[in-house]
Each structure stands twice: as structure tokens, then as C-alpha cells.
Amino acid sequence: MHPFTFEARLPRVVFGAGSLAQLGAEIERLGARRAIVLSTPEQSASAQRISELLGERAAGIFAKATMHVPIETAREARAEAARLGADCAVAIGGGSTTGLGKAIALESGLPILAIPTTYAGSEMTPIYGLTEAGLKKTGRDRRVLPRTVIYDPELTLTLPAGLSITSGLNAIAHAAEGLYAPDGNPIVALMAEEGIRALAQAMHQLVERPQDLGARSDALYGAWLCGVVLGNATVGLHHKLCHTLGGSFNLPHAETHSVVLPHALAYNAPAAPAAMAAISRALGSAEPAPLAIQHLAASLGAPTSLKAIGMPADGLDRAADIAAATPYPNPRALERDALRQLLQRAYDGASP
């Protein structure tokens, strides 16, 4: 057993079908009186529903969340929260909406109540990200960790099967990197392996039965565990590459994770054999972890090449330069030429 230090920092969790009904009580528990409701434009109807549930406690709706949290959107949301006199934020949706809530909290300290409708996991972490001038910068700050998270599987029933799969693979990526994080520990490792197992099994069921509430519950349970791992362990190469590709080339977040993960694992495999064994074990596969992950994605209909999700071929060199420019905790040293080869294989959809 390696020495380790572990201090859990976790939001309050309310989990279960129909748990959205507890929203009012949870807002009251925070001592809040005026909540700004956040969503993407596509989920404005959900934001309106939340506002109606809150009644007099709803200060207003800001339905402009978007991928990778552009700094301009963050500034506009902060100004709107101040104008409304909001004393908390309710974020309903995926990582984009939770990320916007974090951008508000980063400067104002406004408490966040998150209601995830995807499997992104951001709601369980003190990690924030902001994109400015084509570069996505991330950090950790306790102020942005949501105070409460309501996990209601009924809210994920309308999540399209394709997005359910890519969002689930995104969550698996959080757990996979937690298994070889320099600050990992036995508790994080247990949650990571269980999260991967639960999500992989649930996603197979959701392809056939997207309205299966039991499978939706299992997927949300797995995503919760993977989110806890993300919030309590340092991420490595995989997340660095995905932040680079998303922030600098505006690639879709979850799909980018789906494509990159097998290749990032293959890069790190020689330096992290125990982590690779745990991933294969969680997937119930005799294959090496990078292949097992890529085959899982392909079997579920997820994209397996950067080209297919809009990456320009002439951007690969720049992506490699950005990824190699800043030191990053990772089991294997970041080598620019090797990263460029990794990106080429991910672009082509080659075997990892």
C-alpha cells in the first residue's frame, strides 16, 4: 500500500427518482431566498419548470450557457445575477450549465445547487474552466463546488441515446484518470472501478431501452461516482488534450472524450499497469484497457475519430504544441512528438 492523504470534499447529494420535488426544501436548507436559474438555450423549458417549482424564490432565468464557458458569457451571467440580487444559483443541465454556475461562484461566492441531466460529473468537483481568446484555462477552487446536488433519474429519460453514450464515456474518462492520479488513494480507486462498471453496464442497456428508469438510475449512480473521483484526484493527459481540443477548436465536449480516451490510455499504459488492469476488470474484458474502451465506444455507436467530430487536420500540430507547452501531472512524461502521433491516430480513428 502506497502512502496517501485523503480529505473528502463532497456536496450534499439527494438521489432518486422524483427527488426534484425536494428542490424547495433544499433551497431553504441553503438559507437562500432569490435563485437565478441557469440552463442552455436548448433547456430553457427545463429552466422555466425549475423557476415555477421555486415560485417566489426564483429571481430570474439565464438560459445562455454554452460549451467551454466563454469568458464573455461568464461575465454576462455574473452581471445578471448581481442585477437580480440573486443569493444562489440553480444549474439544470450538463457540464456547460454547471460550469457557468461555477464561473459565477468563482468571483461572487454564490452557492450553487446543481441538477444534472447528463453524466458529465462536473457537479461533484471544485474544477472550473473558462475559455478566452481560444484557450481554455482550468483551475480548482472550493468556492465553485456546488453545495447540493439533486440526482433525479427521471430528468435523464429525455437525454438522447447518442448523447447518453458520449456523456457516459466522458464520465468513465474521469474515473480512468483517477486510477493513475499521483494523489489517488484506495477510496478513489474503489469508486473509480465501480463507476466504470456501473456506467458500462447501464449504457449497454440504454442503447436498447433508453426509457428504462432502472438503467438511467444505474448510469446516474455511476456518473456520480466518476464525478467524485474527478473532484478528488488530479487529472492527467486525457483531460489536458480534451480541454485543448475543446477550448481551441470548439469540438463537442463529450464526443471529444469518447474519441481521445483510448489513445490517452495507450500513451500512459506502460507507466500505469495497475490502472489499466482495473479498467479492463471493470469492463469485464480480457483486452488491454485502451482497446477495451475503444471497442466499448464503437459497440455503443459513439464516435471514434477526431475527424468525424469536426477536428481540422491542419490543427493537429497546434494542438500538440499547446498540450506539450504546460507541465501537467501524468504517469508518463509529455513528449511533443509522441503527443502529435497520438493525436494523428485519434484523428484517423486508428487502433490505440
C-alpha positions as CSV (number, residue, x, y, z in Angstrom):
1,M,0.0,0.0,0.0
2,H,1.4,3.4,-1.0
3,P,1.2,6.3,1.4
4,F,-1.6,8.7,0.7
5,T,-3.6,11.7,2.1
6,F,-7.3,12.0,1.6
7,E,-9.7,14.8,2.6
8,A,-13.1,14.4,1.1
9,R,-14.9,17.5,-0.1
10,L,-18.3,16.5,-1.3
11,P,-21.6,18.3,-1.9
12,R,-24.8,17.1,-0.2
13,V,-26.5,14.6,-2.5
14,V,-30.2,13.9,-2.9
15,F,-30.6,10.9,-5.2
16,G,-33.6,9.1,-6.5
17,A,-36.5,9.1,-9.0
18,G,-38.8,12.0,-8.2
19,S,-36.2,13.8,-6.0
20,L,-36.7,17.1,-7.9
21,A,-39.7,17.5,-5.6
22,Q,-37.3,18.3,-2.8
23,L,-35.9,21.3,-4.6
24,G,-37.7,23.9,-2.5
25,A,-36.7,22.3,0.8
26,E,-33.0,22.1,-0.4
27,I,-33.0,25.8,-1.3
28,E,-34.4,26.6,2.1
29,R,-31.7,24.4,3.6
30,L,-29.2,26.7,1.9
31,G,-30.8,29.7,3.5
32,A,-31.4,31.2,0.1
33,R,-34.3,33.5,-1.0
34,R,-33.5,34.5,-4.6
35,A,-32.2,31.9,-7.0
36,I,-31.0,32.6,-10.5
37,V,-31.9,29.6,-12.7
38,L,-29.2,28.6,-15.3
39,S,-29.5,26.5,-18.4
40,T,-28.5,26.3,-22.0
41,P,-30.9,27.8,-24.6
42,E,-31.9,24.3,-25.6
43,Q,-33.0,23.5,-22.0
44,S,-34.9,26.8,-21.4
45,A,-38.1,24.8,-20.9
46,S,-36.4,22.9,-18.0
47,A,-35.3,26.2,-16.5
48,Q,-38.8,27.5,-16.7
49,R,-40.0,24.4,-14.9
50,I,-37.5,24.9,-12.2
51,S,-38.5,28.6,-11.9
52,E,-42.1,27.6,-11.4
53,L,-41.2,25.0,-8.8
54,L,-39.3,27.7,-6.9
55,G,-42.1,30.2,-7.1
56,E,-41.3,33.3,-5.1
57,R,-37.7,32.1,-4.6
58,A,-37.0,32.4,-8.4
59,A,-35.2,35.6,-9.1
60,G,-35.0,35.0,-12.9
61,I,-33.6,32.8,-15.6
62,F,-30.3,33.0,-17.6
63,A,-30.6,30.5,-20.4
64,K,-27.3,31.2,-22.3
65,A,-24.9,28.5,-21.0
66,T,-22.7,27.1,-23.7
67,M,-19.8,24.7,-24.1
68,H,-16.4,25.5,-22.6
69,V,-17.8,28.6,-20.7
70,P,-16.7,31.6,-22.9
71,I,-15.4,34.4,-20.6
72,E,-17.9,36.8,-22.3
73,T,-20.9,34.5,-21.2
74,A,-19.5,34.2,-17.7
75,R,-19.2,38.0,-17.3
76,E,-22.8,38.5,-18.6
77,A,-24.1,35.8,-16.2
78,R,-22.3,37.4,-13.3
79,A,-23.8,40.8,-14.1
80,E,-27.3,39.3,-14.4
81,A,-27.0,37.5,-11.1
82,A,-25.9,40.8,-9.4
83,R,-28.7,42.8,-11.2
84,L,-31.3,40.3,-10.0
85,G,-30.0,40.3,-6.4
86,A,-29.6,36.5,-6.5
87,D,-28.3,34.8,-3.4
88,C,-27.8,31.4,-5.0
89,A,-27.7,29.7,-8.5
90,V,-29.7,26.6,-9.6
91,A,-28.0,25.0,-12.6
92,I,-30.0,22.5,-14.5
93,G,-28.4,20.6,-17.4
94,G,-25.0,19.2,-18.1
95,G,-21.4,20.3,-17.7
96,S,-21.9,23.5,-19.6
97,T,-24.6,24.8,-17.3
98,T,-22.8,23.7,-14.1
99,G,-19.7,25.3,-15.5
100,L,-21.5,28.6,-15.9
101,G,-22.7,28.4,-12.3
102,K,-19.1,27.9,-11.2
103,A,-18.0,30.9,-13.2
104,I,-20.5,33.0,-11.3
105,A,-19.5,31.5,-7.9
106,L,-15.8,32.0,-8.6
107,E,-16.0,35.7,-8.1
108,S,-19.2,36.1,-6.1
109,G,-19.1,33.1,-3.8
110,L,-22.7,32.5,-4.7
111,P,-23.8,28.9,-3.6
112,I,-24.8,26.5,-6.4
113,L,-27.4,23.9,-6.4
114,A,-26.9,21.6,-9.3
115,I,-29.5,19.4,-11.1
116,P,-27.6,17.2,-13.6
117,T,-29.4,15.9,-16.6
118,T,-26.4,14.3,-18.2
119,Y,-23.5,12.2,-16.9
120,A,-20.8,14.9,-17.1
121,G,-19.8,14.8,-13.4
122,S,-18.9,18.5,-13.1
123,E,-21.3,18.9,-10.3
124,M,-19.1,16.9,-7.9
125,T,-15.9,18.8,-8.5
126,P,-14.2,22.1,-7.5
127,I,-12.8,22.3,-11.0
128,Y,-13.8,25.2,-13.2
129,G,-12.9,26.2,-16.8
130,L,-13.1,29.4,-18.8
131,T,-12.3,29.9,-22.4
132,E,-10.8,33.2,-23.5
133,A,-9.1,34.1,-26.8
134,G,-9.3,30.4,-28.0
135,L,-7.6,29.0,-24.9
136,K,-9.4,27.0,-22.2
137,K,-7.9,27.5,-18.7
138,T,-8.9,25.3,-15.8
139,G,-8.4,25.6,-12.1
140,R,-9.6,24.3,-8.7
141,D,-11.3,26.4,-6.1
142,R,-13.5,25.3,-3.2
143,R,-15.9,28.3,-3.8
144,V,-17.2,26.7,-7.1
145,L,-18.1,23.3,-5.6
146,P,-21.9,23.0,-5.6
147,R,-23.4,22.9,-2.1
148,T,-26.1,20.5,-3.1
149,V,-26.7,18.1,-6.0
150,I,-30.1,16.7,-6.8
151,Y,-29.8,13.5,-8.9
152,D,-33.2,12.6,-10.3
153,P,-33.0,9.8,-13.0
154,E,-36.4,10.9,-14.3
155,L,-34.8,14.0,-15.7
156,T,-32.4,12.0,-17.8
157,L,-35.2,10.0,-19.6
158,T,-35.3,12.5,-22.4
159,L,-31.5,12.5,-22.9
160,P,-31.0,11.2,-26.4
161,A,-29.3,7.8,-26.6
162,G,-26.3,9.1,-28.5
163,L,-25.7,11.9,-26.0
164,S,-26.2,9.4,-23.1
165,I,-23.4,7.3,-24.5
166,T,-20.9,10.0,-25.1
167,S,-21.7,11.7,-21.8
168,G,-21.2,8.3,-20.1
169,L,-17.9,7.8,-21.8
170,N,-16.9,11.3,-20.6
171,A,-17.7,10.2,-17.0
172,I,-15.7,7.0,-17.5
173,A,-12.7,9.1,-18.5
174,H,-12.8,10.9,-15.2
175,A,-12.6,7.6,-13.3
176,A,-9.9,6.2,-15.6
177,E,-7.6,9.1,-14.9
178,G,-8.3,8.9,-11.2
179,L,-6.9,5.4,-11.2
180,Y,-3.4,6.6,-12.1
181,A,-3.5,10.1,-10.5
182,P,-0.5,11.0,-8.3
183,D,-2.8,11.9,-5.4
184,G,-5.0,8.9,-5.8
185,N,-5.9,6.6,-2.9
186,P,-7.8,3.4,-2.2
187,I,-11.2,5.0,-1.7
188,V,-10.9,6.9,-5.0
189,A,-9.7,3.7,-6.8
190,L,-12.7,1.8,-5.5
191,M,-15.2,4.5,-6.6
192,A,-13.4,4.7,-10.0
193,E,-13.7,1.0,-10.7
194,E,-17.3,0.8,-9.6
195,G,-18.2,3.9,-11.5
196,I,-16.8,2.5,-14.7
197,R,-18.5,-0.9,-14.2
198,A,-21.9,0.7,-13.4
199,L,-21.8,3.1,-16.4
200,A,-20.6,0.5,-18.9
201,Q,-23.4,-1.9,-18.0
202,A,-26.0,0.8,-17.9
203,M,-25.0,2.2,-21.3
204,H,-25.4,-1.2,-23.0
205,Q,-29.0,-1.3,-21.6
206,L,-29.7,2.3,-22.6
207,V,-28.9,1.6,-26.3
208,E,-31.7,-0.9,-26.4
209,R,-34.1,0.7,-23.8
210,P,-33.4,4.4,-23.4
211,Q,-36.6,4.8,-21.3
212,D,-35.5,2.2,-18.8
213,L,-35.6,4.1,-15.5
214,G,-33.5,1.4,-13.7
215,A,-30.8,1.7,-16.3
216,R,-31.0,5.5,-16.1
217,S,-30.6,5.3,-12.3
218,D,-27.6,3.0,-12.6
219,A,-26.0,5.3,-15.2
220,L,-26.5,8.3,-12.9
221,Y,-25.1,6.4,-10.0
222,G,-22.0,5.5,-12.0
223,A,-21.7,9.1,-13.1
224,W,-21.9,10.3,-9.5
225,L,-19.0,8.0,-8.5
226,C,-16.9,9.1,-11.5
227,G,-17.6,12.7,-10.7
228,V,-16.4,12.2,-7.1
229,V,-13.2,10.7,-8.5
230,L,-12.7,13.8,-10.7
231,G,-13.2,16.1,-7.8
232,N,-10.8,14.3,-5.5
233,A,-7.9,13.3,-7.8
234,T,-5.7,15.1,-10.2
235,V,-6.4,14.6,-13.9
236,G,-3.7,13.9,-16.5
237,L,-3.0,13.8,-20.2
238,H,-6.5,12.8,-21.3
239,H,-8.2,15.8,-19.8
240,K,-5.4,18.1,-20.9
241,L,-5.9,17.0,-24.5
242,C,-9.7,17.3,-24.3
243,H,-9.5,20.8,-22.8
244,T,-7.1,21.8,-25.6
245,L,-9.3,20.4,-28.4
246,G,-12.5,21.7,-26.9
247,G,-11.3,25.2,-26.0
248,S,-9.1,25.9,-29.0
249,F,-11.1,24.1,-31.7
250,N,-14.6,24.2,-30.2
251,L,-15.1,20.4,-30.5
252,P,-18.1,18.9,-28.7
253,H,-17.0,18.1,-25.2
254,A,-18.4,14.6,-24.5
255,E,-17.6,13.3,-28.0
256,T,-14.0,14.5,-27.7
257,H,-13.7,12.5,-24.5
258,S,-15.1,9.4,-26.3
259,V,-12.5,9.7,-29.1
260,V,-9.4,10.6,-27.1
261,L,-9.7,8.3,-24.1
262,P,-8.4,5.1,-25.7
263,H,-5.4,6.9,-27.1
264,A,-4.5,8.7,-23.9
265,L,-4.7,5.4,-22.1
266,A,-2.5,3.7,-24.6
267,Y,0.1,6.6,-24.1
268,N,0.1,6.0,-20.4
269,A,-0.4,2.3,-20.3
270,P,3.4,1.4,-19.8
271,A,3.6,3.7,-16.8
272,A,0.3,2.7,-15.2
273,P,-0.3,-1.1,-15.4
274,A,-2.4,-1.4,-12.3
275,A,-4.8,1.3,-13.5
276,M,-5.1,-0.5,-16.9
277,A,-5.9,-3.8,-15.2
278,A,-8.6,-2.1,-13.1
279,I,-10.2,-0.6,-16.1
280,S,-10.3,-3.9,-18.0
281,R,-11.6,-5.6,-14.9
282,A,-14.4,-3.0,-14.5
283,L,-15.4,-3.6,-18.2
284,G,-15.3,-7.4,-17.8
285,S,-12.8,-7.5,-20.7
286,A,-9.7,-9.6,-21.3
287,E,-8.5,-7.0,-23.7
288,P,-5.9,-4.3,-22.8
289,A,-7.8,-1.2,-21.4
290,P,-7.2,1.1,-24.3
291,L,-8.7,-1.4,-26.8
292,A,-11.5,-2.4,-24.4
293,I,-12.5,1.3,-24.1
294,Q,-12.4,1.9,-27.9
295,H,-14.4,-1.3,-28.6
296,L,-16.9,-0.2,-25.9
297,A,-17.4,3.2,-27.6
298,A,-17.7,1.6,-31.1
299,S,-20.2,-1.0,-29.9
300,L,-22.3,1.7,-28.4
301,G,-22.2,3.8,-31.6
302,A,-20.0,6.6,-30.2
303,P,-17.6,8.4,-32.5
304,T,-14.0,7.1,-32.6
305,S,-12.2,9.7,-34.7
306,L,-11.5,13.4,-34.3
307,K,-12.1,13.9,-38.0
308,A,-15.7,12.7,-37.6
309,I,-16.4,15.3,-34.9
310,G,-15.0,18.3,-36.8
311,M,-11.3,18.5,-35.9
312,P,-9.4,20.2,-38.7
313,A,-6.3,18.2,-39.9
314,D,-4.2,21.4,-40.0
315,G,-4.9,21.9,-36.3
316,L,-3.1,18.8,-35.0
317,D,0.3,20.4,-34.8
318,R,-1.1,23.4,-32.9
319,A,-3.0,21.0,-30.5
320,A,0.2,19.1,-29.8
321,D,2.1,22.3,-29.2
322,I,-0.5,23.6,-26.7
323,A,-0.7,20.3,-24.9
324,A,3.0,20.0,-24.5
325,A,3.6,23.6,-23.5
326,T,2.5,23.4,-19.9
327,P,3.7,20.8,-17.4
328,Y,0.9,18.5,-16.3
329,P,0.8,15.6,-13.8
330,N,0.8,12.4,-15.8
331,P,2.3,8.9,-15.3
332,R,4.4,9.3,-18.5
333,A,6.3,12.5,-19.4
334,L,4.6,14.6,-22.0
335,E,6.6,14.4,-25.2
336,R,5.6,16.7,-28.0
337,D,6.3,14.3,-30.9
338,A,4.6,11.4,-29.1
339,L,1.6,13.6,-28.5
340,R,1.5,14.5,-32.1
341,Q,1.4,10.9,-33.1
342,L,-1.3,10.2,-30.5
343,L,-3.4,13.0,-32.0
344,Q,-2.9,11.7,-35.5
345,R,-4.1,8.2,-34.5
346,A,-7.2,9.8,-32.8
347,Y,-7.9,11.9,-35.8
348,D,-7.8,8.9,-38.1
349,G,-9.8,6.7,-35.7
350,A,-6.9,4.2,-35.7
351,S,-6.5,1.4,-33.1
352,P,-4.8,2.9,-29.9
